[in-house]
Amino acid sequence: MLDELRLRVRLEDGSLWATVEQLPGVFATGDTVDELRESLREAIALYLAEPGEEPPAITLGELDLRLDTTAEIRLQHA
């Protein structure tokens, strides 16, 4: 299971937008960093969910945010 994810974060039309390099098709948006983190948590959990199962409980570590760069975030499994 993944322990650290690389994100591509950018500002687009006043909102934060992030894609997860290791998880194709996973993206998240938010008007604030907190909203972006929650959206990322939900998107990653859905990606990791087994078919027909509830998404796993995950916790994201601190988001080191620098726009238009690659950021890293720690993924903790519950």
Rosetta silent file (secondary structure, phi, psi, omega in degrees, C-alpha in Angstrom):
SEQUENCE: MLDELRLRVRLEDGSLWATVEQLPGVFATGDTVDELRESLREAIALYLAEPGEEPPAITLGELDLRLDTTAEIRLQHA
SCORE:     score description
SCORE:     0.000 S_00000001
   1 L     0.000  149.551 -178.707    0.000    0.000    0.000 S_00000001
   2 L   -71.435  141.105  176.640    1.177    3.542   -0.689 S_00000001
   3 L  -113.168  -24.510  179.828    2.619    5.575    2.170 S_00000001
   4 E  -139.573  135.927 -178.057    3.525    8.794    0.379 S_00000001
   5 E  -119.031  145.940  174.653    1.863   10.433   -2.599 S_00000001
   6 E  -102.998  130.813 -178.239    3.111   13.096   -4.979 S_00000001
   7 E  -114.808  148.889  169.744    0.621   15.783   -5.925 S_00000001
   8 E  -109.823  115.667 -174.731    0.585   18.349   -8.685 S_00000001
   9 E  -116.508  135.980  176.704   -1.159   21.445   -7.263 S_00000001
  10 E  -145.527  161.407  176.199   -2.189   24.546   -9.149 S_00000001
  11 E  -100.677  124.487 -177.164   -4.483   27.535   -8.775 S_00000001
  12 E  -137.189  119.111  179.469   -7.183   27.658  -11.456 S_00000001
  13 L    52.542   40.394  176.884   -9.994   30.233  -11.586 S_00000001
  14 L    82.020    0.095  178.914   -9.551   31.037   -7.885 S_00000001
  15 E  -119.028  152.492  174.904   -9.686   27.404   -6.716 S_00000001
  16 E   -82.960  141.711 -177.679   -6.954   24.934   -5.809 S_00000001
  17 E  -135.124  131.639 -179.810   -6.709   21.887   -8.055 S_00000001
  18 E  -135.797  143.084  170.842   -4.580   18.800   -7.386 S_00000001
  19 E  -119.669  152.797 -178.719   -3.841   15.548   -9.194 S_00000001
  20 E  -106.893  115.546 -174.327   -2.172   12.513   -7.613 S_00000001
  21 L   -58.532  -40.995 -175.187    0.719   11.220   -9.712 S_00000001
  22 L   -81.655  -10.230 -176.245    0.585    7.600   -8.490 S_00000001
  23 L  -123.096   89.192 -176.492   -3.209    7.267   -8.815 S_00000001
  24 L   -53.915  132.489  177.651   -4.315    7.874  -12.416 S_00000001
  25 L    87.382   -6.786 -179.726   -7.580    9.794  -12.668 S_00000001
  26 L   -88.396  124.775  177.155   -7.554   10.956   -9.034 S_00000001
  27 E  -145.425  164.582 -179.965   -7.988   14.689   -8.660 S_00000001
  28 E  -151.707  154.347  175.945   -9.433   17.091   -6.121 S_00000001
  29 E  -134.390  161.249  175.522  -10.440   20.735   -5.872 S_00000001
  30 E  -172.177  151.433  177.947  -11.121   23.172   -3.080 S_00000001
  31 L   -80.457  -20.374  177.845  -11.440   26.871   -2.405 S_00000001
  32 L  -130.811  167.690  177.208   -9.143   26.543    0.635 S_00000001
  33 H   -62.382  -40.019  178.881   -6.287   24.233    1.597 S_00000001
  34 H   -62.730  -42.484  177.454   -8.586   22.512    4.118 S_00000001
  35 H   -64.349  -39.729  178.703  -11.236   21.911    1.434 S_00000001
  36 H   -63.461  -44.133  178.958   -8.561   20.573   -0.931 S_00000001
  37 H   -60.340  -44.492 -179.662   -7.257   18.168    1.755 S_00000001
  38 H   -65.243  -42.063  178.137  -10.768   16.835    2.461 S_00000001
  39 H   -63.931  -40.471  176.116  -11.482   16.423   -1.241 S_00000001
  40 H   -62.705  -44.285 -179.707   -8.155   14.604   -1.688 S_00000001
  41 H   -58.474  -45.788  179.835   -8.902   12.314    1.263 S_00000001
  42 H   -64.851  -45.605 -178.007  -12.268   11.353   -0.236 S_00000001
  43 H   -63.945  -42.728  179.859  -10.896   10.858   -3.755 S_00000001
  44 H   -66.164  -43.100  179.358   -7.959    8.715   -2.580 S_00000001
  45 H   -60.900  -43.091  178.565  -10.190    6.577   -0.345 S_00000001
  46 H   -63.283  -39.584  178.739  -12.591    5.950   -3.241 S_00000001
  47 H   -63.492  -40.014 -176.755   -9.696    4.977   -5.503 S_00000001
  48 H   -80.309  -12.873 -177.443   -8.336    2.531   -2.908 S_00000001
  49 L   -66.118  138.721  173.440  -11.744    0.965   -2.165 S_00000001
  50 L   -75.200  147.693  179.209  -12.270   -2.608   -3.302 S_00000001
  51 L   -53.568  131.543  178.242  -15.289   -3.106   -5.593 S_00000001
  52 L    79.189   -1.014 -178.567  -18.469   -3.403   -3.533 S_00000001
  53 L  -108.058  159.479  173.820  -16.677   -2.378   -0.319 S_00000001
  54 L   -68.601  146.479  175.646  -16.767    0.803    1.737 S_00000001
  55 L   -60.612  143.001 -179.967  -13.836    3.155    1.107 S_00000001
  56 L   -69.105  152.756  174.658  -11.035    2.609    3.646 S_00000001
  57 L   -78.359  122.628  178.158  -10.514    5.118    6.422 S_00000001
  58 E  -130.008  156.181  175.519   -7.376    7.096    5.641 S_00000001
  59 E  -125.094  134.136  177.318   -5.697   10.094    7.186 S_00000001
  60 E   -98.183  136.763  175.779   -3.612   12.520    5.200 S_00000001
  61 L   -74.287 -170.708 -179.032   -0.549   14.072    6.745 S_00000001
  62 L   -62.255  137.913  179.374    0.418   17.699    6.379 S_00000001
  63 L   -94.471  117.089  177.062    0.180   19.078    2.868 S_00000001
  64 L   -88.502   96.148 -169.241    3.330   20.903    1.810 S_00000001
  65 L   -97.356  119.772  169.987    1.676   23.260   -0.643 S_00000001
  66 L  -136.315  118.481 -175.053    3.577   25.119   -3.319 S_00000001
  67 L   -64.266  146.607  177.995    1.543   26.055   -6.366 S_00000001
  68 L    58.825   30.790  174.648    2.569   24.788   -9.795 S_00000001
  69 E  -137.208  176.548  174.381    5.017   22.313   -8.269 S_00000001
  70 E   -91.018  126.805  177.821    4.945   18.754   -7.105 S_00000001
  71 E  -109.490  163.433  176.220    3.971   18.433   -3.438 S_00000001
  72 E  -123.247  147.776  178.102    4.119   15.398   -1.191 S_00000001
  73 E  -141.389  138.256  178.764    1.594   14.182    1.348 S_00000001
  74 E   -85.413  138.792 -179.903    1.817   11.240    3.754 S_00000001
  75 E  -110.778  121.864  179.680   -0.981    8.689    3.663 S_00000001
  76 E  -113.874  129.397 -178.570   -1.813    6.925    6.914 S_00000001
  77 E   -91.908  135.147  179.860   -4.032    3.856    6.905 S_00000001
  78 L   -83.006    0.000    0.000   -6.504    3.402    9.725 S_00000001
